[in-house]
């Protein structure tokens, strides 16, 4: 007799924009005069990113990521939080 194992279905991807895994250190800036703080960008797309930070992040900030092929600076707004992870949407209206 066979028993059915407890297998969870993988949720269907609902995003319209493909995310790229980058796992890169970055900085976020909270405003004029504030020192930048460090975070980790785990994945990124044209519309947003998933970040990890050991400190509490503000609702809005500027994200700076330095890559081999580009320096990225985007205005962000947090759309979800789960422990030290946050999901952000880019609010500056640029597509890249």
Secondary structure, 3 states (H helix, E strand, C coil): CCCCCCCCCCCCCCCCCCCEEEEEEEEEECCCCCCCEEEEEEEECCCEEEEECCCCCCCEEEEEEECCCCEEEEEEEEEEEECCEEEEEECCCCCC
